[in-house]
């Protein structure tokens, strides 16, 4: 979109149509407020013009209202910046607070950096100590207290006067995406720049809602990239620009600053004051004369009405502008695709001993599960406790058959026993685990429908557990039956028999992760087709948010934030979308995964180093609490970020993994205090210390940093102390239950965690069951 070519002539001055329209609108506004304006001084008239004519659109915007939990946009802006900017190496930790907030230095520079804004590249994921090398988020941000506006600038330098301004008419609901794309482009091109935007959603009714500042002499460097981006972002912008600016695209206005002490809009409003006085005191309903007086007012201040966006004291560009552009472009590092595998990282082998207290603990659990296995009409299985009820108030413990599932049933136990038996060459354990998996496969095949397909509670998880065990044992029958069950699940998905839930633990995301994992082990076109269909379902059910996308819980209702976390939140869905992109080659799924993690990033609090627990829409009330576990909060989020860091080497993933690892250490410290006070702490994987042990083990497996193994062993030793204090019984993840044999909240999961601590390659991570 460019300037309208139609012109109206006043006293031999050609005025473009858009300028004529803007001045005509102003004349009508002046006639309506002539009594008020007659009482005001020059500065007050200029302020009135700015607030009522320059800043506001001709017709008020009809934007989609932001959700109630998005009134403050500071965290949204920060998340967008973290996703778009480059990370700067060469910083060194000088001082560290207990919260992991630290002072970092680089040459003569020093910065205070919060958790999440840096990555420990010296010892990836480990707590920082003085001397550690960092990569630091490379943008400077601030809040202007008088206005509440948020400011950002390149670390290179504050752009120097004279400036040009780019006004982007963006609604608050689009702010996160637009900022991310803008900053990514500005950082790639290279010269100094800054940005400002309102910090509150209510302020986005103005037409100049987001402003970019550039040095005027560098505008030719930026212009090609900015024009291309204006075209790309056009559908996300509102069709209006501030009056007297040059429209260079839908919702994008360009102007040159004339006065370093006042903005472009302020100088234009000030220049129009005398014209406004003449219009207010002159005849009404004579638009031609009114516009001519306003044109003359602009001219009296040296402003060309044909090009009012230009400064009346132009600056000559330096003769080497074209050479300067080439230099910037050659030095720029393009922003990488968010989830592309660029720097594959090799898992570090763990030093193996023949025996350890951790292996002994795993064997004790394995032998007890073997002894307690029962044969019945459904094949081999176990009996144990479970919670029945929808809420904490009506939940009650019941005892019975635990079923075939991966989460709490025979498939999870069988997966653990086969790997434990194979590692220690115990044929009885292998046979018990294999028989349990065959029984689980048979039970699952008998009832394949939308409500029985899930990863942790249904057929897809059973198929994945059996396929993993079959591959480890090279068991032809297990692999065949697992493949058949996975195919049956895939046929349901392709036929549209998909659960309404979207999460990892019980919904579409988990099914997609399971089918993608089986497909990697034994490629089948049916599985790839189902991954595409499931990915499309996630794409079509995503809800746009100011910061990205999310999937609110279906039974909660509108205007409620989607959950953070792996099991029930957007991390699990993002993982599924990454797998969908891998299997299908469809980049839309990878981009949506990136949007989901941007949403989750916007909820992170550097003050608490945690993500909130948003169950029940608590963010709309007094504020949500926090939880650090696999199911909700930092442990599950960090596990996924470690996986993505291993795939890509992306520093934002390492930074977030480091935050989650720090949160896990805080949970361990709380458990130690509880034990010292005579209390028992849950040792399970889902929401207990087992999740922390496994996260530390996974961190060592990905990074090779010994700090993580030491943390895992300290935490596992604490679990063994709790076992002794609890008369030899493991504490489980079900309140009031005494016998819980399953994987995620019971003994099998604790055994798998201990086995992996002894030897990570003996069994894959139960926190990420589909991880390749």
TORLOZA-303053 format. One record per residue (C-alpha): residue number from 1; chain; y, x negated, z negated. Coordinates in steps of 0.5 Angstrom, whole numbers, plus 500, padded with zeros to 3 digits. Layout:
<pts>
PT    n  chain   c2   c1   c3
PT  NUM      A    Y    X    Z
...
</pts>
This chain:
<pts>
PT    n  chain   c2   c1   c3
PT    1      A  500  500  500
PT    2      A  507  497  502
PT    3      A  514  500  502
PT    4      A  516  506  505
PT    5      A  519  504  512
PT    6      A  523  510  512
PT    7      A  531  509  511
PT    8      A  537  513  509
PT    9      A  544  509  510
PT   10      A  550  510  506
PT   11      A  556  506  508
PT   12      A  552  502  513
PT   13      A  547  500  507
PT   14      A  540  502  509
PT   15      A  536  504  503
PT   16      A  529  505  503
PT   17      A  526  512  502
PT   18      A  522  510  495
PT   19      A  529  507  493
PT   20      A  533  514  495
PT   21      A  527  518  492
PT   22      A  528  514  485
PT   23      A  536  514  485
PT   24      A  535  522  487
PT   25      A  531  523  481
PT   26      A  536  519  477
PT   27      A  541  524  479
PT   28      A  538  530  477
PT   29      A  536  527  470
PT   30      A  543  525  469
PT   31      A  546  532  471
PT   32      A  541  535  466
PT   33      A  543  531  460
PT   34      A  551  530  462
PT   35      A  553  533  456
PT   36      A  549  528  452
PT   37      A  551  522  456
PT   38      A  558  523  456
PT   39      A  558  522  449
PT   40      A  554  515  449
PT   41      A  557  508  450
PT   42      A  554  503  456
PT   43      A  549  500  452
PT   44      A  546  507  449
PT   45      A  546  510  457
PT   46      A  542  504  459
PT   47      A  537  505  453
PT   48      A  537  512  455
PT   49      A  535  510  462
PT   50      A  530  505  461
PT   51      A  526  510  456
PT   52      A  527  516  460
PT   53      A  527  514  468
PT   54      A  525  507  468
PT   55      A  519  507  464
PT   56      A  516  514  465
PT   57      A  513  517  471
PT   58      A  516  523  475
PT   59      A  510  527  473
PT   60      A  507  526  467
PT   61      A  500  522  468
PT   62      A  494  527  467
PT   63      A  490  521  464
PT   64      A  483  522  461
PT   65      A  484  522  453
PT   66      A  482  516  450
PT   67      A  476  517  445
PT   68      A  479  518  438
PT   69      A  476  511  435
PT   70      A  480  508  441
PT   71      A  487  508  438
PT   72      A  488  501  437
PT   73      A  486  497  443
PT   74      A  487  490  440
PT   75      A  479  489  439
PT   76      A  478  492  446
PT   77      A  483  487  449
PT   78      A  480  481  445
PT   79      A  473  483  448
PT   80      A  476  483  455
PT   81      A  479  476  455
PT   82      A  473  473  452
PT   83      A  469  476  458
PT   84      A  474  473  463
PT   85      A  476  467  461
PT   86      A  474  460  461
PT   87      A  471  456  455
PT   88      A  475  449  454
PT   89      A  470  443  452
PT   90      A  473  437  448
PT   91      A  475  441  441
PT   92      A  472  438  435
PT   93      A  471  441  428
PT   94      A  476  439  423
PT   95      A  475  444  417
PT   96      A  471  450  416
PT   97      A  471  456  411
PT   98      A  465  459  408
PT   99      A  466  465  414
PT  100      A  465  459  419
PT  101      A  473  460  421
PT  102      A  475  453  422
PT  103      A  480  449  424
PT  104      A  479  445  431
PT  105      A  482  439  434
PT  106      A  483  436  441
PT  107      A  487  430  442
PT  108      A  494  432  438
PT  109      A  493  439  438
PT  110      A  490  443  433
PT  111      A  488  451  433
PT  112      A  485  456  428
PT  113      A  479  459  431
PT  114      A  475  465  429
PT  115      A  467  466  429
PT  116      A  466  469  436
PT  117      A  472  465  439
PT  118      A  468  458  440
PT  119      A  461  456  441
PT  120      A  458  450  437
PT  121      A  456  446  443
PT  122      A  454  440  439
PT  123      A  448  444  435
PT  124      A  448  450  439
PT  125      A  448  456  434
PT  126      A  448  452  428
PT  127      A  453  453  423
PT  128      A  459  448  424
PT  129      A  461  442  420
PT  130      A  466  437  421
PT  131      A  465  433  427
PT  132      A  461  438  431
PT  133      A  464  439  438
PT  134      A  466  446  440
PT  135      A  467  450  447
PT  136      A  473  454  445
PT  137      A  476  461  448
PT  138      A  482  458  452
PT  139      A  487  463  451
PT  140      A  492  464  446
PT  141      A  494  471  444
PT  142      A  499  475  439
PT  143      A  502  481  437
PT  144      A  509  482  437
PT  145      A  511  486  431
PT  146      A  517  490  433
PT  147      A  514  493  439
PT  148      A  506  493  437
PT  149      A  505  490  444
PT  150      A  499  485  445
PT  151      A  501  478  448
PT  152      A  496  473  452
PT  153      A  498  467  456
PT  154      A  494  461  459
PT  155      A  493  455  455
PT  156      A  496  451  460
PT  157      A  503  453  458
PT  158      A  508  459  457
PT  159      A  511  461  464
PT  160      A  518  458  465
PT  161      A  524  462  467
PT  162      A  525  464  473
PT  163      A  520  469  473
PT  164      A  517  474  477
PT  165      A  513  481  474
PT  166      A  507  485  476
PT  167      A  507  492  473
PT  168      A  500  495  473
PT  169      A  500  502  472
PT  170      A  494  503  468
PT  171      A  491  508  463
PT  172      A  488  506  456
PT  173      A  481  508  458
PT  174      A  481  503  464
PT  175      A  485  497  460
PT  176      A  479  493  458
PT  177      A  476  493  465
PT  178      A  483  491  469
PT  179      A  485  486  464
PT  180      A  478  483  465
PT  181      A  479  482  472
PT  182      A  486  480  472
PT  183      A  485  475  467
PT  184      A  479  472  471
PT  185      A  483  472  477
PT  186      A  489  468  474
PT  187      A  485  463  470
PT  188      A  481  462  477
PT  189      A  488  461  481
PT  190      A  491  456  476
PT  191      A  498  456  474
PT  192      A  501  458  468
PT  193      A  502  466  466
PT  194      A  502  471  461
PT  195      A  501  478  460
PT  196      A  503  484  455
PT  197      A  500  491  454
PT  198      A  501  496  449
PT  199      A  496  495  443
PT  200      A  496  503  442
PT  201      A  493  508  446
PT  202      A  499  513  446
PT  203      A  503  508  449
PT  204      A  500  508  456
PT  205      A  504  514  458
PT  206      A  509  509  461
PT  207      A  509  507  468
PT  208      A  509  500  466
PT  209      A  504  499  461
PT  210      A  501  492  463
PT  211      A  506  487  465
PT  212      A  504  480  468
PT  213      A  509  474  468
PT  214      A  509  468  473
PT  215      A  513  463  475
PT  216      A  517  465  481
PT  217      A  516  458  484
PT  218      A  508  459  483
PT  219      A  508  466  486
PT  220      A  506  464  493
PT  221      A  500  461  490
PT  222      A  498  467  486
PT  223      A  500  472  492
PT  224      A  494  472  496
PT  225      A  489  473  490
PT  226      A  494  478  487
PT  227      A  494  482  493
PT  228      A  487  482  494
PT  229      A  486  484  487
PT  230      A  491  490  487
PT  231      A  487  493  493
PT  232      A  480  492  489
PT  233      A  483  495  483
PT  234      A  487  501  486
PT  235      A  482  506  484
PT  236      A  483  504  477
PT  237      A  490  505  477
PT  238      A  495  511  477
PT  239      A  499  512  483
PT  240      A  506  510  481
PT  241      A  510  504  479
PT  242      A  517  503  476
PT  243      A  523  505  480
PT  244      A  526  499  484
PT  245      A  520  495  484
PT  246      A  517  493  490
PT  247      A  510  497  491
PT  248      A  505  492  493
PT  249      A  499  496  492
PT  250      A  497  503  489
PT  251      A  500  502  482
PT  252      A  502  495  482
PT  253      A  510  494  482
PT  254      A  513  487  484
PT  255      A  520  484  481
PT  256      A  524  478  480
PT  257      A  527  477  473
PT  258      A  535  475  474
PT  259      A  536  474  466
PT  260      A  532  471  462
PT  261      A  534  475  456
PT  262      A  533  481  459
PT  263      A  527  484  463
PT  264      A  528  487  470
PT  265      A  528  494  468
PT  266      A  534  493  463
PT  267      A  538  489  468
PT  268      A  537  495  473
PT  269      A  539  500  468
PT  270      A  545  496  465
PT  271      A  547  495  473
PT  272      A  547  503  474
PT  273      A  551  505  468
PT  274      A  557  506  471
PT  275      A  554  510  477
PT  276      A  551  514  472
PT  277      A  558  516  469
PT  278      A  561  518  475
PT  279      A  555  522  477
PT  280      A  555  525  470
PT  281      A  563  527  471
PT  282      A  562  528  478
PT  283      A  560  535  482
PT  284      A  553  537  481
PT  285      A  548  539  486
PT  286      A  551  534  491
PT  287      A  545  529  491
PT  288      A  548  525  497
PT  289      A  554  523  494
PT  290      A  550  522  487
PT  291      A  546  517  490
PT  292      A  551  513  494
PT  293      A  555  512  487
PT  294      A  548  509  484
PT  295      A  548  505  490
PT  296      A  555  502  489
PT  297      A  553  501  482
PT  298      A  547  496  484
PT  299      A  552  493  489
PT  300      A  557  492  484
PT  301      A  552  487  480
PT  302      A  550  483  486
PT  303      A  544  487  487
PT  304      A  541  489  494
PT  305      A  540  496  495
PT  306      A  535  495  500
PT  307      A  531  490  496
PT  308      A  533  492  489
PT  309      A  527  488  486
PT  310      A  530  481  488
PT  311      A  534  477  484
PT  312      A  541  476  486
PT  313      A  540  469  485
PT  314      A  534  467  489
PT  315      A  531  460  487
PT  316      A  528  456  493
PT  317      A  521  454  493
PT  318      A  519  447  493
PT  319      A  517  444  499
PT  320      A  510  442  497
PT  321      A  508  449  495
PT  322      A  503  449  500
PT  323      A  500  443  498
PT  324      A  501  445  490
PT  325      A  496  451  492
PT  326      A  491  447  495
PT  327      A  491  443  489
PT  328      A  490  449  484
PT  329      A  485  452  488
PT  330      A  481  445  489
PT  331      A  481  445  481
PT  332      A  479  452  479
PT  333      A  472  453  477
PT  334      A  470  460  479
PT  335      A  468  465  474
PT  336      A  461  465  474
PT  337      A  457  471  475
PT  338      A  456  474  468
PT  339      A  448  474  468
PT  340      A  446  469  474
PT  341      A  441  464  472
PT  342      A  445  457  473
PT  343      A  443  452  467
PT  344      A  436  454  466
PT  345      A  434  451  459
PT  346      A  428  449  457
PT  347      A  424  451  450
PT  348      A  423  445  446
PT  349      A  416  444  443
PT  350      A  415  445  436
PT  351      A  412  439  432
PT  352      A  405  442  430
PT  353      A  400  441  424
PT  354      A  393  443  423
PT  355      A  395  447  417
PT  356      A  401  450  414
PT  357      A  403  455  408
PT  358      A  405  459  414
PT  359      A  399  459  418
PT  360      A  395  460  411
PT  361      A  399  467  410
PT  362      A  398  469  417
PT  363      A  391  468  417
PT  364      A  390  472  410
PT  365      A  394  478  413
PT  366      A  389  477  419
PT  367      A  383  477  415
PT  368      A  385  483  411
PT  369      A  387  487  417
PT  370      A  380  485  420
PT  371      A  377  488  414
PT  372      A  380  494  414
PT  373      A  379  496  421
PT  374      A  376  503  422
PT  375      A  372  506  427
PT  376      A  372  513  429
PT  377      A  372  518  435
PT  378      A  379  515  437
PT  379      A  376  508  437
PT  380      A  378  502  433
PT  381      A  384  503  428
PT  382      A  387  503  422
PT  383      A  390  508  416
PT  384      A  396  507  413
PT  385      A  403  510  410
PT  386      A  408  513  414
PT  387      A  415  516  413
PT  388      A  415  524  416
PT  389      A  422  527  416
PT  390      A  429  527  420
PT  391      A  433  525  414
PT  392      A  433  520  408
PT  393      A  433  527  404
PT  394      A  427  530  407
PT  395      A  423  524  409
PT  396      A  416  523  405
PT  397      A  411  518  405
PT  398      A  404  521  408
PT  399      A  398  517  409
PT  400      A  393  517  415
PT  401      A  391  514  422
PT  402      A  397  510  424
PT  403      A  396  511  432
PT  404      A  396  507  438
PT  405      A  403  505  438
PT  406      A  406  498  439
PT  407      A  411  499  433
PT  408      A  407  501  427
PT  409      A  400  502  431
PT  410      A  393  499  433
PT  411      A  397  496  439
PT  412      A  402  492  435
PT  413      A  396  490  430
PT  414      A  391  488  436
PT  415      A  397  484  439
PT  416      A  397  480  433
PT  417      A  390  479  432
PT  418      A  388  477  439
PT  419      A  394  471  439
PT  420      A  392  469  431
PT  421      A  384  469  433
PT  422      A  386  465  439
PT  423      A  390  460  436
PT  424      A  385  458  430
PT  425      A  379  459  435
PT  426      A  376  465  430
PT  427      A  372  470  435
PT  428      A  372  475  430
PT  429      A  379  476  430
PT  430      A  380  476  437
PT  431      A  374  481  438
PT  432      A  377  486  433
PT  433      A  384  485  436
PT  434      A  381  486  443
PT  435      A  377  492  441
PT  436      A  384  495  438
PT  437      A  388  494  444
PT  438      A  382  497  448
PT  439      A  382  503  444
PT  440      A  390  504  444
PT  441      A  389  504  452
PT  442      A  384  509  452
PT  443      A  388  514  447
PT  444      A  395  512  451
PT  445      A  392  514  458
PT  446      A  389  521  455
PT  447      A  397  523  454
PT  448      A  402  520  459
PT  449      A  408  524  459
PT  450      A  415  523  458
PT  451      A  415  524  451
PT  452      A  409  519  450
PT  453      A  412  513  455
PT  454      A  416  509  450
PT  455      A  416  501  449
PT  456      A  415  502  441
PT  457      A  412  509  440
PT  458      A  408  510  447
PT  459      A  404  508  453
PT  460      A  409  503  456
PT  461      A  409  498  450
PT  462      A  401  499  449
PT  463      A  400  497  456
PT  464      A  405  491  455
PT  465      A  401  489  449
PT  466      A  395  489  452
PT  467      A  397  485  458
PT  468      A  400  480  454
PT  469      A  393  479  450
PT  470      A  389  479  456
PT  471      A  393  474  459
PT  472      A  393  469  453
PT  473      A  385  471  453
PT  474      A  384  471  460
PT  475      A  381  478  459
PT  476      A  379  481  465
PT  477      A  378  488  462
PT  478      A  384  488  458
PT  479      A  389  486  464
PT  480      A  386  491  469
PT  481      A  386  497  464
PT  482      A  393  495  462
PT  483      A  395  495  469
PT  484      A  392  502  470
PT  485      A  396  504  464
PT  486      A  403  501  466
PT  487      A  402  504  473
PT  488      A  401  511  470
PT  489      A  407  510  466
PT  490      A  411  508  473
PT  491      A  408  514  476
PT  492      A  411  519  471
PT  493      A  418  515  472
PT  494      A  418  515  479
PT  495      A  416  523  479
PT  496      A  422  524  474
PT  497      A  419  525  468
PT  498      A  423  520  464
PT  499      A  425  521  457
PT  500      A  432  524  455
PT  501      A  433  518  450
PT  502      A  436  511  453
PT  503      A  435  506  448
PT  504      A  430  500  447
PT  505      A  425  503  442
PT  506      A  424  510  444
PT  507      A  427  511  451
PT  508      A  428  509  458
PT  509      A  431  502  457
PT  510      A  424  500  453
PT  511      A  420  503  458
PT  512      A  424  499  463
PT  513      A  423  492  459
PT  514      A  416  494  459
PT  515      A  414  495  466
PT  516      A  419  489  468
PT  517      A  415  485  464
PT  518      A  408  487  466
PT  519      A  411  486  473
PT  520      A  412  479  472
PT  521      A  405  478  470
PT  522      A  402  482  475
PT  523      A  407  484  481
PT  524      A  406  491  483
PT  525      A  410  495  488
PT  526      A  409  501  483
PT  527      A  412  498  477
PT  528      A  418  495  481
PT  529      A  420  502  484
PT  530      A  419  505  477
PT  531      A  424  500  474
PT  532      A  429  502  480
PT  533      A  429  509  478
PT  534      A  429  507  471
PT  535      A  435  503  472
PT  536      A  439  508  476
PT  537      A  438  513  470
PT  538      A  441  508  465
PT  539      A  447  507  471
PT  540      A  448  515  471
PT  541      A  448  516  464
PT  542      A  453  511  462
PT  543      A  459  513  459
PT  544      A  465  509  461
PT  545      A  470  507  455
PT  546      A  476  503  455
PT  547      A  472  496  454
PT  548      A  466  498  458
PT  549      A  460  502  458
PT  550      A  456  505  452
PT  551      A  450  511  451
PT  552      A  452  515  446
PT  553      A  446  518  442
PT  554      A  444  525  446
PT  555      A  444  529  440
PT  556      A  451  527  437
PT  557      A  456  530  441
PT  558      A  462  528  445
PT  559      A  467  523  443
PT  560      A  462  519  439
PT  561      A  461  511  440
PT  562      A  455  509  442
PT  563      A  451  504  438
PT  564      A  451  497  437
PT  565      A  445  493  436
PT  566      A  438  492  440
PT  567      A  433  497  438
PT  568      A  438  503  438
PT  569      A  444  501  441
PT  570      A  447  498  448
PT  571      A  444  491  447
PT  572      A  437  494  448
PT  573      A  440  498  454
PT  574      A  443  491  457
PT  575      A  437  487  456
PT  576      A  433  493  460
PT  577      A  439  493  466
PT  578      A  438  485  466
PT  579      A  431  486  468
PT  580      A  432  491  473
PT  581      A  437  487  476
PT  582      A  431  481  476
PT  583      A  426  486  479
PT  584      A  430  490  484
PT  585      A  435  484  486
PT  586      A  441  490  485
PT  587      A  447  487  482
PT  588      A  449  493  480
PT  589      A  445  493  474
PT  590      A  447  486  472
PT  591      A  454  488  472
PT  592      A  453  494  468
PT  593      A  449  490  463
PT  594      A  455  486  463
PT  595      A  460  492  462
PT  596      A  455  494  456
PT  597      A  456  488  452
PT  598      A  463  488  453
PT  599      A  463  494  450
PT  600      A  459  492  444
PT  601      A  463  485  444
PT  602      A  470  490  442
PT  603      A  466  492  436
PT  604      A  465  485  433
PT  605      A  469  484  427
PT  606      A  471  476  426
PT  607      A  473  478  419
PT  608      A  466  480  417
PT  609      A  462  476  422
PT  610      A  459  483  424
PT  611      A  458  489  428
PT  612      A  459  496  425
PT  613      A  453  501  424
PT  614      A  456  507  428
PT  615      A  450  512  427
PT  616      A  453  519  426
PT  617      A  460  517  429
PT  618      A  462  514  423
PT  619      A  468  510  426
PT  620      A  472  516  427
PT  621      A  472  517  420
PT  622      A  474  512  414
PT  623      A  470  506  418
PT  624      A  463  504  419
PT  625      A  459  500  415
PT  626      A  455  494  417
PT  627      A  448  492  418
PT  628      A  445  486  420
PT  629      A  438  487  422
PT  630      A  433  487  428
PT  631      A  434  495  429
PT  632      A  442  495  428
PT  633      A  447  489  428
PT  634      A  447  482  428
PT  635      A  440  480  428
PT  636      A  438  484  434
PT  637      A  444  482  438
PT  638      A  443  475  437
PT  639      A  436  475  439
PT  640      A  438  478  446
PT  641      A  444  473  446
PT  642      A  439  467  445
PT  643      A  435  470  451
PT  644      A  441  470  456
PT  645      A  444  463  454
PT  646      A  437  461  455
PT  647      A  437  464  462
PT  648      A  444  462  464
PT  649      A  448  457  459
PT  650      A  453  462  458
PT  651      A  458  460  453
PT  652      A  460  467  451
PT  653      A  452  469  449
PT  654      A  452  462  445
PT  655      A  458  464  441
PT  656      A  455  471  440
PT  657      A  448  468  438
PT  658      A  452  463  433
PT  659      A  455  469  430
PT  660      A  449  473  429
PT  661      A  445  467  426
PT  662      A  451  466  421
PT  663      A  450  473  419
PT  664      A  442  472  418
PT  665      A  444  467  413
PT  666      A  448  471  409
PT  667      A  442  476  409
PT  668      A  438  471  406
PT  669      A  443  469  401
PT  670      A  443  476  399
PT  671      A  435  476  398
PT  672      A  435  470  394
PT  673      A  440  473  389
PT  674      A  436  479  389
PT  675      A  430  476  388
PT  676      A  433  472  382
PT  677      A  435  478  379
PT  678      A  428  481  379
PT  679      A  429  485  385
PT  680      A  424  485  391
PT  681      A  427  485  399
PT  682      A  424  488  405
PT  683      A  420  482  409
PT  684      A  419  486  415
PT  685      A  421  485  422
PT  686      A  425  491  423
PT  687      A  430  491  418
PT  688      A  428  485  413
PT  689      A  427  478  412
PT  690      A  422  477  417
PT  691      A  427  479  423
PT  692      A  431  473  420
PT  693      A  426  468  420
PT  694      A  424  470  427
PT  695      A  431  470  429
PT  696      A  431  462  427
PT  697      A  425  461  430
PT  698      A  427  464  436
PT  699      A  434  459  436
PT  700      A  430  453  435
PT  701      A  425  455  441
PT  702      A  431  456  445
PT  703      A  436  450  443
PT  704      A  431  445  440
PT  705      A  436  444  434
PT  706      A  433  443  427
PT  707      A  437  447  423
PT  708      A  434  453  425
PT  709      A  427  451  424
PT  710      A  430  449  417
PT  711      A  433  456  416
PT  712      A  427  459  418
PT  713      A  422  455  413
PT  714      A  427  456  407
PT  715      A  427  464  409
PT  716      A  419  464  410
PT  717      A  419  460  403
PT  718      A  423  466  400
PT  719      A  418  471  403
PT  720      A  412  467  400
PT  721      A  416  467  393
PT  722      A  417  475  394
PT  723      A  409  476  395
PT  724      A  408  472  389
PT  725      A  413  476  385
PT  726      A  410  482  388
PT  727      A  403  481  385
PT  728      A  400  479  392
PT  729      A  403  485  396
PT  730      A  408  484  402
PT  731      A  414  488  401
PT  732      A  415  493  407
PT  733      A  420  496  411
PT  734      A  418  504  409
PT  735      A  421  506  402
PT  736      A  416  508  398
PT  737      A  410  506  402
PT  738      A  405  501  399
PT  739      A  400  500  405
PT  740      A  403  499  412
PT  741      A  399  495  416
PT  742      A  403  495  423
PT  743      A  408  490  427
PT  744      A  415  492  426
PT  745      A  415  495  419
PT  746      A  409  492  416
PT  747      A  404  486  415
PT  748      A  402  485  422
PT  749      A  409  483  424
PT  750      A  410  479  418
PT  751      A  403  475  420
PT  752      A  406  474  427
PT  753      A  413  471  424
PT  754      A  409  467  420
PT  755      A  404  465  426
PT  756      A  410  463  430
PT  757      A  414  459  425
PT  758      A  407  455  424
PT  759      A  407  454  432
PT  760      A  412  458  436
PT  761      A  408  458  443
PT  762      A  402  461  439
PT  763      A  405  468  440
PT  764      A  411  471  444
PT  765      A  417  473  440
PT  766      A  416  480  437
PT  767      A  423  481  437
PT  768      A  424  481  444
PT  769      A  417  483  446
PT  770      A  418  483  454
PT  771      A  421  476  454
PT  772      A  419  472  460
</pts>
